[in-house]
Amino acid sequence: MKCRFAVARVVAHVDIDRLTSTVSWMICLRVVRQLVRALDIDHNERRATFVASQLFGLVLVRYVLRLRPVATMTPKEVARWIGPTIQRYLERPA
């Protein structure tokens, strides 16, 4: 019974926005890790984390916060700006 009350108190204090962003981050990181592992490159965990941070940040700025000019750029423009950074994370020596 005490455990149930403790769980209820914790749930009552959970910041839903923080929880949502944390879950989204974990999903993004998990997917990117699988992709980077498939590439069979060194430091795959670090590389995956950096790629995921770029993608998560892009989603946050473009779709959640809707900050201009990123929110109004075409997909091709976004790819031209962020693509080289992601490619560097994946290809350049650590």
BELCORLIN-V225765 format. One record per residue. RES is the residue in one letter. PHI is phi in degrees with one decimal (none if undefined). Layout:
BEGIN
res = {RES | RES}
phi = {PHI | PHI}
END
This chain:
BEGIN
res = {M | K | C | R | F | A | V | A | R | V | V | A | H | V | D | I | D | R | L | T | S | T | V | S | W | M | I | C | L | R | V | V | R | Q | L | V | R | A | L | D | I | D | H | N | E | R | R | A | T | F | V | A | S | Q | L | F | G | L | V | L | V | R | Y | V | L | R | L | R | P | V | A | T | M | T | P | K | E | V | A | R | W | I | G | P | T | I | Q | R | Y | L | E | R | P | A}
phi = {none | -62.0 | -62.8 | -62.1 | -67.4 | -64.4 | -64.4 | -61.3 | -66.6 | -66.1 | -60.6 | -64.2 | -100.1 | -73.2 | -82.8 | -61.1 | -65.6 | -65.2 | -62.6 | -61.4 | -67.6 | -66.3 | -64.3 | -60.3 | -60.5 | -64.8 | -65.2 | -59.1 | -62.7 | -62.5 | -64.4 | -64.0 | -58.4 | -62.3 | -65.2 | -68.0 | -60.7 | -65.0 | -76.8 | 54.4 | -118.0 | -69.8 | 52.2 | -61.6 | -66.3 | -65.3 | -61.4 | -61.8 | -65.3 | -67.0 | -62.9 | -61.2 | -64.8 | -66.1 | -67.1 | -64.6 | -62.7 | -62.3 | -61.1 | -61.2 | -70.0 | -78.0 | -107.0 | -92.8 | -81.7 | 53.6 | -80.4 | -84.9 | -90.3 | -60.0 | -65.6 | -106.5 | -73.4 | -75.1 | -56.6 | -64.0 | -63.4 | -60.4 | -61.3 | -64.0 | -79.6 | -94.9 | -53.7 | -60.9 | -67.5 | -65.4 | -62.1 | -63.5 | -59.8 | -88.8 | -111.5 | -74.3 | -61.3 | -76.3}
END
